[in-house]
Amino acid sequence: MKESYEYYKPESLNQVFELLYQYGEGARLVSGGTDVFVQQRQTSERPEAMISLRHIAELAGIRVDGDRLVIGAATTLRDIEHSELLASEGEILVDATRRMASVQIRNVATIGGNIVTAAPSADTAGPLLALGATAELKSSAGARQVPLREYFTGPGRTVMAPGEVLCRFLIPRPKGPAGGCYLKMSRRQAMDLALVSVGVQLELDESGDSIVKARIGLGVAGPTPMRSLAAEAKLDGRPATQATLKDAARVSCDDTACRDSVRGQAWYREEMIEVLTLRAGRVALDRAKAKV
């Protein structure tokens, strides 16, 4: 077993692509490293080269680009947690990062790293799905954009091809008053994976009386992070009321594929999805109406 590897700190994506070409399957990308190094200790596999993305400026930061928000994949969870822009337009992501790991880990862990692992329990996946995010992937052959709903293909698996790098997330800005909320159920309040999680994002009309668009992202409700399309259909175009939220919560599990595991049983997850959908929906609705 190879115990050592080369460690590179490129300063541009072109240098990353050259290293990926040079080492092929022997290369491993790392940003914060909070998942990669833990996984490495748990397996006998060792890369030939570890390529850090931390020194590539274009991969980090949160900004407005016309009618969308752009979040670099190498943006730390701590930066997201304290972003004034996201506090205004992406509260759902702020909710998620505040419940993730410890401050020390959030200082180095990145949103891209959380998504690339493709864990069903990834805390930022549900909020990004609820925000309608698109992932931008780049390689030496060019760039492509993949709706996050199509990005995950299974536990630990994504649509990314060899040589591709997850660079940023593109999030459409709402045209009307909008608000979101992310809630998760876990055994402890922090430093624990979600047993189940729900993120609700609501966009209202200018009067605040009707729901123009709704998205609901679920975690640990199936083999991948997913949307609850049945619940969304109960919200789109409906009155912005508590009764509407209750109707949506009742069908929030219709699209899921919850399973039993050592951390929780399927029936419990399904019941908690309904509970959390209603709770998160109420907070999201209050936040949206506060912007009318």
Sequence and secondary structure as in RCSB ss.txt:
>XXXX:A:sequence
MKESYEYYKPESLNQVFELLYQYGEGARLVSGGTDVFVQQRQTSERPEAMISLRHIAELAGIRVDGDRLVIGAAT
TLRDIEHSELLASEGEILVDATRRMASVQIRNVATIGGNIVTAAPSADTAGPLLALGATAELKSSAGARQVPLRE
YFTGPGRTVMAPGEVLCRFLIPRPKGPAGGCYLKMSRRQAMDLALVSVGVQLELDESGDSIVKARIGLGVAGPTP
MRSLAAEAKLDGRPATQATLKDAARVSCDDTACRDSVRGQAWYREEMIEVLTLRAGRVALDRAKAKV
>XXXX:A:secstr
     EEE  SSHHHHHHHHHHHGGGEEEESS TTHHHHHHHSS   SEEEE TT GGG  EEEETTEEEEETT 
BHHHHHT HHHHHH HHHHHHHHTSS HHHHTT BHHHHHHTT TT TTHHHHHHTT EEEEEETTEEEEEEHHH
HEEETTEES  TT EEEEEEEE  SS EEEEEEEE SSSSSS  SEEEEEEEEE TTSSBEEEEEEEEESSSSS 
EE HHHHHTTTTSBSSHHHHHHHHHTTTTT     BTTB HHHHHHHHHHHHHHHHHHHHHHHHTT 
